[in-house]
Amino acid sequence: MELDRAPGGSVERQRRAPHVIGGRPWTDPLLDRVVDAVRQRHVRAGAHVLAEARADPELRSLRVEALAKAVAGWSQGVELLLSEDPGNPDLWLWLGRTRIEEAWRIRPDARARAMQTDGYTTYTRMMRAAREPLMRAAAMRPDDPVPWEGMLWLALGLDLEREDKDALWAEAVARHPTLYGAHVARVVSLSPQWGGLPQEMFDFARFAMSMAGRDDPRAALLPLAYFEYFVQERSGIIRGSSSWFSAEEIRDVEVAARGWFEGPRPHPRTIEAHNIFGAAFHVAHARRPARQHLSRTWGRPSSLPWSYLGGDEVGQYLKACRHLNVPHAA
């Protein structure tokens, strides 16, 4: 039996507890600085860090996602840079992903979509506007999988036909078979809340996990698939029950967690994976593994899966840390 010890045993230890930072699930100090600069509309810095990551698709994927969220609402800044340098594939990639983020922010609910309101028309127009810059980025750097990852989110947002989603997925993995961000988009696309079949989603997550090396965070796709499943199929449980997972389901997650080690050189998405595993073990009341994973997030919650628990990601993350006596909540 584990004996939980409250981490706040001294004032000094509480004082040194990491500050919780929402929306930044990474260990990339340079990206932290550039995101701050971009939010202050110094967008030129963003182009440099994307160019530096051209040889590393995993890092490039993370950085363009972070920079798109940082500049969302002011994509004109990226457009201005493109007017000066129209042959820059990094800027076209950044613009396309930013337009996707801007569209997601105004996405209407299901009732509004059914009524074909002006809001839905604006949303679809904004989402479609992302396609041209992404395709330009893909044409300029034919080996780059990251524009195709962006297209996967575009296809999801526009609810394209399954054949279109499959074709985009094939383009992404042909260029980088292990790209984590593309795999997350694929899991979401196959989920029941987006019209997919649960068994197909779980089969995909398990197959990807079976092909992953021990330091590959795609092991976290399995608990992510469970969260996607719960959101659609067990909404009553999410709202009312104290535990989402059955005993068999949490054993499934335990097997996935045992097969993954972050290794001496953590993957750019390692903190996201720890968040997913930590959240899954937390809601399943598996205290020891929940604490082990959440302690490795360094106070940096990710949107998935904390946003599925209701409310904001930071609030849900802090609630879990406090419940488990993880020092990030101090």
C-alpha positions in Angstrom: 0.0 0.0 0.0 1.3 3.4 -0.9 1.7 6.0 1.8 1.0 9.5 0.2 3.0 12.2 1.7 1.9 15.8 1.3 4.5 17.6 -0.7 4.0 20.9 1.3 5.9 19.7 4.3 8.0 22.9 4.5 7.6 26.5 3.6 10.7 26.3 1.5 9.4 23.4 -0.6 6.1 25.2 -1.2 8.0 28.3 -2.3 10.0 26.3 -4.9 6.9 24.5 -6.4 6.8 25.1 -10.1 4.4 27.8 -11.4 1.5 26.3 -13.4 1.5 27.5 -17.0 -1.5 26.7 -19.1 -1.3 26.1 -22.9 2.4 25.4 -23.0 2.9 21.6 -22.7 6.5 21.5 -23.7 10.1 21.9 -22.4 11.4 24.3 -25.0 12.6 27.6 -23.4 13.2 29.1 -26.8 9.6 28.5 -27.8 8.4 30.0 -24.5 10.2 33.2 -25.3 9.0 33.3 -28.9 5.4 32.7 -27.9 5.6 35.6 -25.5 7.0 37.8 -28.3 4.4 36.7 -30.8 1.6 37.5 -28.4 3.1 41.0 -28.2 2.9 41.0 -32.0 6.6 40.6 -32.7 5.8 37.9 -35.2 9.1 37.9 -37.1 10.6 35.8 -34.3 8.1 33.0 -35.0 9.4 32.5 -38.6 12.9 31.9 -37.3 12.0 29.1 -34.9 10.0 27.4 -37.6 12.9 27.6 -40.0 15.2 26.1 -37.3 12.9 23.1 -36.9 12.7 22.1 -40.6 14.8 19.0 -40.1 12.8 17.8 -37.1 9.1 17.3 -38.0 8.1 16.5 -34.4 9.5 19.8 -33.2 8.2 21.7 -36.2 4.7 20.3 -35.6 4.8 21.4 -31.9 6.1 24.8 -32.7 3.7 25.7 -35.5 0.8 24.6 -33.3 2.0 26.8 -30.4 2.7 29.8 -32.7 -0.6 29.5 -34.4 -2.4 29.6 -31.1 -0.2 32.5 -30.0 -1.0 34.7 -33.0 -4.6 33.6 -33.5 -6.8 36.7 -33.9 -4.0 38.5 -35.6 -3.1 36.4 -38.6 -2.6 39.7 -40.5 0.8 39.8 -38.9 1.8 36.6 -40.6 0.2 37.8 -43.9 2.4 41.0 -43.6 5.5 38.9 -43.4 4.4 36.9 -46.4 4.0 40.0 -48.4 7.7 40.6 -47.8 8.7 37.0 -48.3 6.1 35.1 -50.4 8.5 32.2 -51.1 8.9 31.2 -47.4 7.2 27.8 -46.7 7.4 28.4 -43.0 5.2 31.4 -43.2 2.6 29.7 -45.4 2.5 26.8 -42.9 2.1 29.2 -40.0 -0.7 31.1 -41.8 -2.6 28.0 -42.6 -2.5 26.6 -39.1 -3.3 30.0 -37.6 -6.5 30.2 -39.8 -7.5 26.8 -38.5 -7.1 28.0 -34.9 -9.0 31.2 -35.6 -11.9 29.2 -37.1 -12.0 26.8 -34.2 -12.4 29.7 -31.8 -15.7 30.8 -33.4 -17.0 27.3 -34.2 -20.8 27.3 -33.4 -22.5 24.6 -31.5 -24.4 21.7 -33.1 -27.8 23.6 -33.0 -26.3 26.6 -34.8 -24.7 24.4 -37.4 -28.0 22.6 -38.1 -29.7 26.0 -38.6 -27.0 27.1 -41.0 -26.6 30.4 -39.2 -24.4 33.3 -40.2 -21.9 32.1 -37.5 -21.5 28.7 -39.2 -21.1 30.4 -42.6 -18.3 32.6 -41.2 -16.7 29.6 -39.5 -16.6 27.5 -42.6 -15.3 30.3 -44.7 -12.5 30.9 -42.2 -11.7 27.2 -42.1 -11.6 26.8 -45.9 -9.2 29.8 -46.0 -6.6 27.7 -44.4 -6.4 25.2 -47.2 -4.5 27.4 -49.8 -1.6 28.4 -47.5 -1.2 24.8 -46.2 -1.1 23.5 -49.8 1.4 26.1 -50.7 3.6 25.1 -47.8 3.3 21.4 -48.9 4.2 22.3 -52.5 7.3 24.3 -51.4 8.6 21.5 -49.2 7.3 18.2 -50.6 8.9 16.1 -47.8 7.3 18.1 -45.0 4.5 16.2 -43.2 3.4 19.1 -41.0 1.2 20.9 -43.6 -0.6 17.6 -44.0 -1.1 17.4 -40.3 -2.8 20.8 -40.5 -4.9 19.5 -43.3 -6.1 16.7 -41.1 -7.5 19.3 -38.6 -9.0 21.2 -41.6 -10.8 18.1 -42.8 -12.1 17.5 -39.3 -13.4 21.0 -38.9 -15.1 20.9 -42.3 -16.5 17.4 -41.7 -15.1 16.2 -45.0 -15.9 12.7 -46.3 -14.0 9.8 -44.9 -12.2 9.2 -48.1 -10.8 12.7 -48.0 -9.6 12.2 -44.4 -8.0 8.9 -45.3 -6.2 10.4 -48.2 -4.8 13.3 -46.1 -3.7 10.8 -43.4 -1.9 8.8 -46.0 0.0 11.9 -47.2 1.1 12.8 -43.6 2.4 9.3 -42.6 4.1 8.7 -45.9 6.4 11.6 -45.0 6.8 10.9 -41.3 5.2 7.6 -40.1 5.5 8.5 -36.4 4.3 12.1 -36.3 2.6 12.5 -33.0 0.4 15.4 -33.9 -0.9 13.7 -37.0 -1.7 10.6 -34.9 -3.7 12.7 -32.4 -5.7 14.2 -35.3 -6.4 10.7 -36.6 -7.6 9.4 -33.3 -10.0 12.4 -33.0 -11.2 11.9 -36.6 -12.0 8.3 -35.9 -13.8 9.0 -32.6 -17.5 8.5 -32.2 -18.1 12.2 -31.4 -16.9 12.9 -35.0 -18.9 10.2 -36.6 -16.3 7.3 -36.3 -16.7 3.9 -34.8 -15.2 3.2 -31.3 -13.7 -0.1 -32.3 -11.9 1.4 -35.3 -10.5 4.2 -33.1 -9.2 1.8 -30.5 -7.8 -0.5 -33.1 -5.9 2.4 -34.6 -4.6 3.5 -31.2 -3.4 0.0 -30.3 -1.8 -0.5 -33.7 0.1 2.7 -33.5 1.2 1.9 -30.0 2.4 -1.6 -31.1 4.6 0.1 -33.8 6.0 2.6 -31.4 9.5 2.4 -29.8 9.8 2.5 -26.0 10.5 6.3 -26.0 7.7 7.1 -28.5 4.8 9.0 -26.8 2.2 7.4 -29.2 1.5 5.1 -26.3 -0.6 7.9 -24.9 -3.0 7.5 -27.9 -4.7 4.7 -26.1 -5.8 6.7 -23.0 -6.6 9.6 -25.4 -9.0 7.3 -27.3 -10.7 6.4 -24.0 -11.3 10.1 -23.3 -12.7 10.6 -26.8 -14.9 7.6 -26.2 -16.1 8.7 -22.8 -17.0 12.2 -24.1 -19.5 10.8 -26.6 -20.6 7.5 -25.2 -20.5 8.1 -21.4 -21.4 11.7 -20.9 -23.6 10.7 -17.9 -20.6 9.1 -16.3 -18.4 12.1 -16.9 -21.0 14.3 -15.2 -22.0 12.0 -12.3 -19.7 9.2 -11.5 -16.5 9.4 -9.5 -14.7 7.1 -11.8 -14.8 6.8 -15.6 -12.8 3.6 -16.2 -13.8 0.0 -15.6 -11.2 -2.3 -14.1 -10.5 -3.8 -17.4 -10.2 -0.5 -19.1 -7.7 0.9 -16.7 -5.6 -2.3 -17.0 -5.5 -1.5 -20.7 -4.1 2.0 -19.9 -1.6 0.5 -17.4 -0.2 -1.8 -20.1 0.2 1.2 -22.4 2.0 3.2 -19.7 4.4 0.4 -18.8 5.5 0.2 -22.4 6.5 3.8 -22.6 9.6 5.6 -21.2 10.5 9.1 -22.0 14.2 8.2 -22.4 17.3 10.4 -22.1 16.2 12.8 -24.8 12.5 13.4 -24.3 10.3 13.7 -27.3 8.8 17.2 -28.0 5.4 15.8 -27.0 6.5 14.0 -23.8 4.7 16.4 -21.5 1.4 16.0 -23.5 1.7 12.3 -23.1 2.3 12.6 -19.3 -0.8 14.8 -19.1 -2.9 12.2 -20.8 -1.7 9.3 -18.7 -1.8 11.4 -15.5 -5.4 12.5 -16.2 -6.5 8.9 -17.0 -5.0 7.5 -13.9 -6.4 10.3 -11.8 -10.0 9.8 -12.9 -9.6 6.1 -12.4 -8.4 6.7 -8.8 -5.0 5.0 -9.5 -3.0 7.4 -7.3 0.5 6.2 -7.7 0.7 6.2 -11.5 -1.3 9.4 -11.6 1.2 11.1 -9.3 4.2 9.7 -11.2 2.9 11.1 -14.6 1.6 14.4 -13.3 4.9 15.1 -11.5 6.6 14.8 -14.9 4.4 17.5 -16.5 6.4 20.3 -14.6 3.3 22.4 -14.1 2.4 22.5 -17.8 -1.1 21.1 -18.5 -2.2 20.4 -22.0 -5.6 21.1 -23.4 -6.2 17.4 -24.1 -7.5 15.7 -22.1 -8.1 18.2 -19.3 -10.6 20.2 -21.3 -12.8 17.0 -21.5 -13.2 17.1 -17.7 -15.2 20.4 -17.9 -14.0 23.9 -17.3 -10.6 25.2 -18.1 -7.5 23.0 -18.4 -5.6 24.8 -15.7 -8.4 24.5 -13.2 -8.9 20.7 -13.8 -5.1 20.1 -13.7 -4.7 22.0 -10.4 -7.7 20.1 -8.9 -6.1 16.8 -9.8 -2.6 17.9 -8.5 -4.1 19.0 -5.2 -6.1 15.9 -4.8 -2.9 13.8 -5.4 -0.6 16.0 -3.4 1.5 16.8 -6.4 3.5 20.0 -5.8 2.5 21.8 -8.9 -0.7 22.8 -7.0 1.2 24.4 -4.1 
